[in-house]
């Protein structure tokens, strides 16, 4: 997780890590900071390693070492400015401290320069890895629940992306309909769990209107036709414009065959777009 990022990948760090893990003769264990890299096979991967080497080998104070973590060649304008203004100051101090351990200027430069290769926080990396393992478990063994949750709680801009991935993985997604829920939900069709998109997923409807439609259905039963829907909903904040939109989108389609045909086409179009 810590190495699967643009900086380490561009430096081919995963390959170096793997090679060193297989053959430890590649690792120079004579350097004074090598003990801080034992668990990562000679690679500087974590920010915690940067801090330990900067303080214990380079002689920097902890606040100075922490400031190094905020200095990067790329990234935000502030981080770049910090790098340009402080690089020479801290490398000179690091070289002086490392000289106590017999390190040459070149060796000091090489390790100090590696500090800015986008190392990652070990605590965050561990947390992300645990989350990834848990998510993968649900994705494999409970795919409908996994994708339903992803879609339901995704930012609006990511919703289509997750719907697309769900369909590609074999999940059937039903179009919103007035006889189903206001929000996204899971239901069983022909002994298979499917995702039912809620009416609120339509930009032209919204949660408030969708909830009014759902509440009426729960109180007085399913809607049986467009006329039945109009009779029950007109005057409750739902006008002709909303009804026309629902008809156009298929949310007021009461012919089961035509509705299912829309669902099939919908899922096919999502899959083919990517």
C-alpha positions as CSV (number, residue, x, y, z in Angstrom):
1,X,0.0,0.0,0.0
2,X,2.8,2.4,0.9
3,X,4.7,1.7,-2.3
4,X,1.7,1.7,-4.6
5,X,1.9,5.4,-5.2
6,X,3.2,7.6,-8.0
7,X,6.5,8.5,-6.4
8,X,7.7,5.0,-5.3
9,X,6.3,3.5,-8.5
10,X,8.3,5.9,-10.7
11,X,11.4,4.9,-8.8
12,X,10.6,1.2,-9.2
13,X,10.7,0.8,-5.5
14,X,8.4,-2.3,-5.5
15,X,10.9,-4.1,-7.8
16,X,13.9,-3.1,-5.5
17,X,11.9,-4.2,-2.5
18,X,11.1,-7.6,-4.1
19,X,14.7,-8.1,-5.3
20,X,16.2,-7.3,-1.9
21,X,13.7,-9.6,-0.1
22,X,14.7,-12.5,-2.3
23,X,18.4,-11.8,-2.2
24,X,19.6,-9.8,0.8
25,X,23.1,-9.5,-0.6
26,X,21.8,-6.4,-2.5
27,X,21.5,-4.6,0.8
28,X,24.4,-2.6,2.2
29,X,24.1,-3.4,5.9
30,X,27.4,-1.6,6.7
31,X,25.7,1.8,6.7
32,X,24.8,3.2,10.1
33,X,21.1,3.8,9.2
34,X,20.6,0.3,7.8
35,X,19.1,-0.9,11.1
36,X,16.1,1.4,10.4
37,X,15.5,-0.3,7.1
38,X,15.7,-4.0,8.1
39,X,11.9,-4.7,8.0
40,X,11.6,-2.9,4.6
41,X,14.6,-4.7,3.0
42,X,16.8,-1.7,2.6
43,X,14.1,0.6,1.2
44,X,13.0,3.9,2.7
45,X,9.2,3.4,2.6
46,X,7.7,5.0,5.7
47,X,7.8,8.5,7.0
48,X,8.6,7.0,10.4
49,X,11.9,5.8,9.0
50,X,12.7,9.2,7.6
51,X,12.1,10.7,11.1
52,X,14.3,8.1,12.9
53,X,17.2,8.5,10.4
54,X,17.0,12.3,10.4
55,X,17.1,12.5,14.2
56,X,19.3,9.6,15.2
57,X,21.8,9.7,12.3
58,X,21.6,13.3,11.0
59,X,21.3,14.9,14.4
60,X,18.3,17.0,13.5
61,X,15.8,18.0,16.2
62,X,12.3,16.3,16.0
63,X,10.5,19.5,14.9
64,X,13.1,19.8,12.1
65,X,12.6,16.2,11.1
66,X,8.9,16.8,11.0
67,X,9.4,19.8,8.8
68,X,11.3,17.6,6.3
69,X,8.1,15.5,5.9
70,X,6.3,18.6,4.7
71,X,9.0,19.4,2.1
72,X,8.4,17.8,-1.4
73,X,9.6,18.5,-4.9
74,X,6.1,18.3,-6.2
75,X,2.6,18.7,-4.6
76,X,1.3,21.9,-3.2
77,X,2.9,25.3,-3.8
78,X,3.6,25.6,0.0
79,X,5.4,22.2,0.0
80,X,7.5,23.1,-3.0
81,X,8.4,26.5,-1.4
82,X,9.4,24.8,1.9
83,X,11.6,22.4,-0.1
84,X,13.4,25.2,-2.0
85,X,13.9,27.4,1.1
86,X,15.0,24.7,3.5
87,X,16.7,22.0,1.5
88,X,20.3,23.4,1.7
89,X,19.9,24.3,5.4
90,X,18.9,20.8,6.5
91,X,21.1,18.8,4.2
92,X,24.2,20.6,5.6
93,X,23.0,19.9,9.2
94,X,22.3,16.2,8.2
95,X,25.8,15.8,6.6
96,X,27.4,17.2,9.8
97,X,25.5,14.8,12.0
98,X,26.1,11.8,9.7
99,X,29.8,12.5,9.7
100,X,29.9,11.2,13.3
101,X,29.0,7.8,12.0
102,X,31.7,7.8,9.4
103,X,29.4,8.6,6.5
104,X,30.8,10.4,3.5
105,X,29.2,13.5,2.0
106,X,28.0,11.4,-1.0
107,X,26.4,8.8,1.3
108,X,24.7,11.5,3.3
109,X,23.4,13.2,0.2
110,X,22.0,9.9,-1.2
111,X,20.1,9.0,1.9
112,X,18.9,12.6,2.6
113,X,17.7,13.0,-1.0
114,X,15.7,9.8,-0.7
115,X,13.7,11.5,2.1
116,X,11.8,13.4,-0.6
117,X,10.7,10.4,-2.7
118,X,7.1,10.4,-1.4
119,X,7.4,8.2,1.7
120,X,4.1,7.3,3.4
121,X,2.9,7.2,6.9
122,X,3.1,3.6,8.3
123,X,0.0,4.0,10.5
124,X,-2.1,5.2,7.6
125,X,-0.7,2.5,5.3
126,X,-1.6,-0.2,7.9
127,X,-5.1,1.3,8.3
128,X,-5.7,1.5,4.5
129,X,-4.5,-2.1,4.1
130,X,-6.9,-3.4,6.7
131,X,-9.8,-1.5,5.1
132,X,-8.7,-2.9,1.7
133,X,-8.7,-6.5,3.0
134,X,-12.2,-6.1,4.6
135,X,-13.6,-4.5,1.5
136,X,-12.2,-7.2,-0.7
137,X,-13.8,-9.9,1.5
138,X,-17.3,-8.3,1.0
139,X,-16.6,-7.7,-2.7
140,X,-15.9,-11.4,-3.2
141,X,-18.4,-13.1,-0.8
142,X,-21.2,-10.4,-0.6
143,X,-21.0,-8.6,-4.0
144,X,-24.5,-7.2,-4.1
145,X,-24.2,-5.8,-0.6
146,X,-20.7,-4.4,-1.4
147,X,-21.8,-2.6,-4.5
148,X,-25.1,-1.4,-3.0
149,X,-23.1,0.2,-0.2
150,X,-20.5,1.7,-2.5
151,X,-23.2,3.3,-4.7
152,X,-25.4,4.4,-1.8
153,X,-22.6,6.3,0.0
154,X,-20.5,7.4,-2.9
155,X,-20.1,11.1,-3.7
156,X,-22.4,12.1,-6.5
157,X,-19.5,12.4,-9.0
158,X,-18.5,8.8,-8.3
159,X,-22.0,7.2,-8.4
160,X,-21.9,6.4,-12.1
161,X,-18.4,4.9,-11.8
162,X,-19.5,2.5,-9.1
163,X,-22.7,1.6,-11.0
164,X,-20.6,0.8,-14.0
165,X,-18.2,-1.4,-12.0
166,X,-21.1,-3.2,-10.3
167,X,-22.7,-4.1,-13.6
168,X,-19.4,-5.2,-15.1
169,X,-19.0,-7.6,-12.1
170,X,-22.4,-9.2,-12.8
171,X,-24.8,-7.2,-10.5
172,X,-28.2,-6.4,-12.0
173,X,-29.4,-2.8,-11.3
174,X,-33.1,-1.9,-11.6
175,X,-34.2,1.5,-12.7
176,X,-36.1,3.7,-10.2
177,X,-39.8,3.1,-10.1
178,X,-42.7,4.6,-8.1
179,X,-43.5,1.1,-6.6
180,X,-40.1,0.8,-5.0
181,X,-38.0,2.8,-2.5
182,X,-37.1,6.5,-2.5
183,X,-33.5,5.6,-1.7
184,X,-31.4,2.9,-3.3
185,X,-32.2,-0.6,-1.8
186,X,-31.4,-4.3,-2.2
187,X,-34.2,-6.7,-3.2
188,X,-34.4,-10.3,-4.4
189,X,-35.6,-11.1,-8.0
190,X,-35.7,-14.7,-9.1
191,X,-33.7,-15.7,-6.1
192,X,-30.9,-13.2,-7.0
193,X,-30.0,-10.1,-5.1
194,X,-30.3,-7.0,-7.2
195,X,-29.8,-3.3,-6.6
196,X,-32.9,-1.2,-6.9
197,X,-32.1,2.5,-7.7
198,X,-34.2,4.8,-5.7
199,X,-36.4,7.6,-7.1
200,X,-34.2,10.1,-5.4
201,X,-31.3,9.2,-7.7
202,X,-33.1,11.2,-10.4
203,X,-31.8,14.8,-10.4
204,X,-35.2,16.1,-11.4
205,X,-37.0,14.5,-8.4
206,X,-35.0,14.7,-5.2
207,X,-35.4,13.0,-1.8
208,X,-38.3,15.0,-0.5
209,X,-40.6,14.3,-3.5
210,X,-39.5,10.7,-3.6
211,X,-40.3,10.2,0.1
212,X,-43.8,11.6,-0.4
213,X,-44.4,9.0,-3.2
214,X,-43.0,6.2,-1.1
215,X,-45.0,7.2,2.0
216,X,-48.3,7.2,0.0
217,X,-47.5,3.8,-1.4
218,X,-46.8,2.3,2.1
219,X,-50.1,3.8,3.4
220,X,-52.4,2.9,0.6
221,X,-50.7,0.1,-1.5
222,X,-48.9,0.0,-4.8
223,X,-49.6,2.3,-7.7
224,X,-51.5,0.4,-10.4
225,X,-51.4,2.8,-13.3
226,X,-50.5,6.3,-14.4
227,X,-54.0,7.5,-13.7
228,X,-54.0,5.8,-10.3
229,X,-50.7,7.6,-9.5
230,X,-52.0,11.0,-10.7
231,X,-55.2,10.6,-8.7
232,X,-53.3,9.8,-5.5
233,X,-50.4,12.3,-5.9
234,X,-51.7,15.4,-7.6
235,X,-51.8,18.3,-5.2
236,X,-49.2,16.8,-2.9
237,X,-46.3,18.8,-4.3
238,X,-46.3,16.7,-7.5
239,X,-47.4,18.3,-10.7
240,X,-47.7,17.5,-14.4
241,X,-44.0,18.3,-15.0
242,X,-42.8,15.7,-12.5
243,X,-45.3,13.1,-13.8
244,X,-44.1,13.7,-17.3
245,X,-40.5,13.2,-16.2
246,X,-41.3,10.0,-14.4
247,X,-43.1,8.6,-17.5
248,X,-40.2,9.6,-19.7
249,X,-37.7,7.8,-17.3
250,X,-39.8,4.7,-17.0
251,X,-40.6,5.1,-13.4
252,X,-44.3,5.0,-14.2
253,X,-44.1,1.9,-16.5
254,X,-46.6,-0.6,-15.3
255,X,-46.2,-3.2,-18.0
256,X,-43.7,-5.6,-16.4
257,X,-42.2,-6.8,-19.7
258,X,-41.5,-3.3,-21.0
259,X,-40.1,-2.3,-17.6
260,X,-37.7,-5.3,-17.5
261,X,-36.7,-4.5,-21.1
262,X,-35.7,-1.0,-20.0
263,X,-33.7,-2.6,-17.1
264,X,-31.8,-4.9,-19.5
265,X,-31.0,-2.1,-21.9
266,X,-30.0,0.1,-19.0
267,X,-27.5,-2.4,-17.7
268,X,-26.2,-3.2,-21.2
269,X,-25.6,0.5,-21.9
270,X,-23.7,1.0,-18.6
271,X,-21.5,-2.0,-19.3
272,X,-20.8,-1.0,-22.9
273,X,-19.9,2.7,-22.2
274,X,-16.7,1.7,-20.4
